[in-house]
Amino acid sequence: MATSDPQVAVPPTPPTQPHISTQPVTLQNWYKKINWLNTTLVVLIPTYGLYLSLSTPLTRPTLLWSILYYATTAFGITGGYHRLWSHRCYSARLPLRIFLAFVGAGAIQGSIRWWSANHRAHHRWTDTMKDPYSVMRGLLFSHIGWMVLNTDPKVKGRTDISDLDNDAIVVFQHKHYGKILIFTAWIFPALVAGLGWGDWWGGLVYAGIIRACLVQQATFCVNSLAHYLGEQPFDDRRSPRDHVFTALVTMGEGYHNFHHEFPSDYRNAILWYQYDPTKWLIWGMSKIPFFPLTQDLKTFRANEIEKGRLQQQQKAVDKKRAALDWGTPLSQLPVLSWDDFQTQASTNGAALVAIAGVIHDISPFIADHPGGKTLIKSAIGKDATAVFNGGVYEHSNAAHNLLSTMRVGILRGGQEVEVWKSSAERASKDVRGLGIVRAGE
């Protein structure tokens, strides 16, 4: 006789522990909230470098070398990590790609693959919790907090990086990033200073540690200050802003409002006086005879750029316009017949005049009329369109604006009435603000 197998007891699945970033800070877990590798690279080593600088003289050659290597490694980030690999704004030949991969590692900001994946998520999910360094989580978090704290990887938005995984240079750098970092960030600058003018220690401290710290902090300003301070000439629906300070310290990355609107453009600055040496270098290398190092420089259509700028300017005008009295909107005015208009023209202290199909109560202005009371009173209860628009005197734009504040109704039955009403209805549906009143209209 067959017997069934005895039931095997299945141990209960332990409850999933919430990520450390969501747990309250305690004396027992505070150290778990810190990303110690990143904290060592962007806080502890730079702090030690600043301490060493107190006893390490800074020579003129080392200072100049530190500035040059600062600009070189910063370009590795701006021209390489950012505009080449994150956004594919241009194409680069193999020698330049190898150079950018190595000097970019010297900025100590992670591998190309890691940096670009985060940056693409930042653009895809700007100002949301899926943005890895969202300014909505605080200025300090967007600057450095996201680096030194352990954050939940499940929260960060996902993006496609298959192109990076198929790039041999990106794959090689990611695999050997630690060794490349040590050499390009610290050993190489010390070698140049030591073999060049005998300042081994100064080369390590200034051109190595402190230089890398400054490049890091400058880049972090793009994530923080460029989402917090400055103008928004192209779009104000999200946080990116333009300002010159970040552009000066990051080889031109400070025009962040433009960049977020047109991320595939190899330029961050488009006006001649705006500081963007990364753009100049990319452009310049495309002009090298016979063997240009950069190719396929992408730019956004000037027509769309100017449309964005104009729409933002109009938004600003509309905000100012909304604070002014332009009179009761035509769509909200009552419609009166000609007989009703004449009946009410002088009742209850009113002084109604019809101009271009709109009824106005001019009683508050009679005493102040520059042409005198007699002339303006003679128009009460009548259609004064011809008189107002040049028959007696062609009134100024200011007079038209003042008259609009006195309108109280619309005449029924005239062609002008239909034009005014349809125009008002279009204005009420004008969500893009294209119906702004302009001089002479």
Residue, then its C-alpha position, 0 to 999 in steps of 0.5 A: m500500500a502506497t503512502s504519501d510522503p510526509q510533509v516537510a516543514v518549510p522554515p518561514t522566510p525572515p522579514t526583509q530588513p529595510h535599507i539602512s538609509t530608511q532606518p533612524v540613526t542610532l549609536q549602533n547603526w550610524y556607521k552603517k549609513i556611511n559609504w566609507l569608500n567614498t567618504t575616504l576618497v572625497v573627505l578623509i584623504p582631502t582633509y589629510g592633504l590639507y593638513l599636509s599642506l600646512s607643512t609643505p611649501l608650495t613652489r611656483p612650478t608645482l603651483l603651475w603644474s597643479i593648475l594645469y593638471y586641474a584643468t586636464t583632469a577636469f576636462g576628463i570629466t567635462g569633455g569625457y565622462h559628461r559630454l562624450w560618454s554620458h550624452r554622446c554629444y560628439s565622437a572622439r578618435l581612439p587616442l583622445r578616448i584613451f586620454l580622457a578615460f585616464v585623466g578622468a579617473g584622476a579626478i577621483q569621481g568613479s569610473i566612466r560607467w558608474w558616473s555616466a549611469n548616475h548622470r543619465a538617471h539624473h537627467r531622466w528623473t530630475d528633481t524626483m527621488k529617482d534622481p541620484y543627487s536630487v536637489m529636492r533632497g536638500l542642497l547638501f545632499s545633492h552636493i556631497g551627501w549622495m556620495v558619502l551616505n549609503t543610499d538605497p540602490k532600488v530607489k535610483g532610476r534605471t537607464d540604458i547603458s548598453d552602449l557603455d557596456n559595449d565600449a571596450i575603453v569604458v569596460f577596461q577602465h571600469k575593470h581596472y579603475g582602482k589601479i588607474l585612479i591611484f596612478t593618475a590621481w597621485i603617482f603621476p602628478a608626483l612623478v612630474a613634479g619630482l622628475g621635473w624640478g625635484d618636488w616629489w612631496g609637493g607634487l603629491v600634496y598639491a597636484g595630487i591630493i588637493r587638486a583632486c579635491l578641488v576638481q571633486q568639489a567643483t563638479f559637485c557644484v553642478n549637482s547642487l549650486a547649478h540647481y539652486l542659484g541663477e537664472q532659468p532662461f530656457d525652462d523654469r519647470r525644473s530646478p537647473r539654472d545658469h550661473v557663471f561661478t560654476a562655469l568658471v570652476t568646471m570648465g564651462e559646466g555652469y550653464h545648466n538650464f541650457h544643458h538640461e533643455f538641450p543635453s545632446d548639444y556639445r555646448n553648454a554655453i552658446l553666447w560668445y561671452q559665456y565661459d565654456p572652454t570644454k566647448w572650445l577644446i572639443w571644437g578646436m580638436s575637430k579642426i585639426p588638419f588631416f587627423p581631427l580628434t573630435q567629429d560629429l559635434k551635435t548642436f540643437r536647432a537654433n530655432e528651437i533654442e530661441k523658441g525656448r528662450l522667447q517662451q521663458q521671456q514671455k512667462a516673465v512678462d505674463k507674470k508682470r502683466a498678471a499683477l496689473d489691472w487690465g480691466t474685466p476680461l471680455s469673456q466675463l462681461p454681460v452682453l447688452s442690446w443697443d436699447d438697454f445700453q442707451t437706457q442705462a447710459s446715464t442712470n445711477g450716476a453712470a456715463l456709458v460710452a460704446i467703443a469698438g463694440v465694448i461698453h465703458d463707464i467713463s464717469p470716474f474720468i470725466a473730470d480728468h479728461p484732457g479734452g474737457k468735460t463737454l467733449i467727453k459728455s457728448a459721447i455718452g449713450k453713443d458709439a464713440t468708436a470713430v471719435f476715439n480712434g482718430g475722428v476727433y483725436e487718435h488716442s495714445n496706447a496709454a488711453h487705450n489701456l486706461l479705457s480697458t479698465m472702465r469696460v462694463g459690458i459688450l454690445r450685442g449684434g455687431q461684427e466687432v462684438e463677435v471679434w472681441k468675444s471670440s478673441a477673449e475665448r481664445a485668450s481664456k484657453d491660451v495656456r501657453g500665454l501667446g495671447i499677451v496684449r501688446a502695444g497697438e493691438 
